[in-house]
Amino acid sequence: MAVDGKSRTGDSGPMFVIGAGLGRTGTLSLKTALEIIYDQPCYHMIELLTHHKDDSRKWLEVDRLVSESVDGKVDPKLFYEIFGGYRCTVDFPSCAYYPQLMQVYPEAKVSGSLIGFLCGFD
């Protein structure tokens, strides 16, 4: 379930779930499950690669802002542009910025990955 470029509104609607787990830890399965549970699209790296290639520039801007700011904050409008029409996000690149996303979407639930713990990775 993707949000095509035409229907992306840049809305500031609620974010239900922020995935803090890294890719290759079941995030595509989690994306599918969240889309079934909420009947809303979930942003995932696959969306960036297949539907929203222009988001790459926005993610570079997010990274620049986080790197250059003292407090690591990002203008919420940038996230609203990226996630317009989406209500959940998992996988990279969003998982790298979950602290910033938590500030913008304080009501969202945060999902971490236990795969490293379960597999005995340090």
RAURPE-V728277 format. One line per field, one symbol per residue. ss: DSSP state (H for helix, E for strand, - for the rest). phi: phi as a letter, one per 30 degrees, with the letter a starting at -180 (. if undefined). psi: psi as a letter, one per 30 degrees, with the letter a starting at -180 (. if undefined). Layout:
BEGIN
ss: ???
phi: ???
psi: ???
END
This chain:
BEGIN
ss: ----HHH---------EEE-------HHHHHHHHHHHH---EE-HHHHHH----HHHHHHHHHHHHHH-------HHHHHHHH----EE----HHHHHHHHHHH----EEE---HHHHH---
phi: .ccdedcdcidcddcdbcdcdddibjddddeddddddchbdcdbeddddccbeddedddddedddddcddcidbeeedddddcejcbbbbidddddbdddddddbddddcccccedddcidc
psi: jljleegkfglhllkekjjfkllgggeeeeeeeeeeefhllkkleeeeeefhfffeeeeeeeeeeeeflegglkkeeeeeeegkfkflklakfeffgeeeeeeeiffkkkklkgeeeffgk.
END
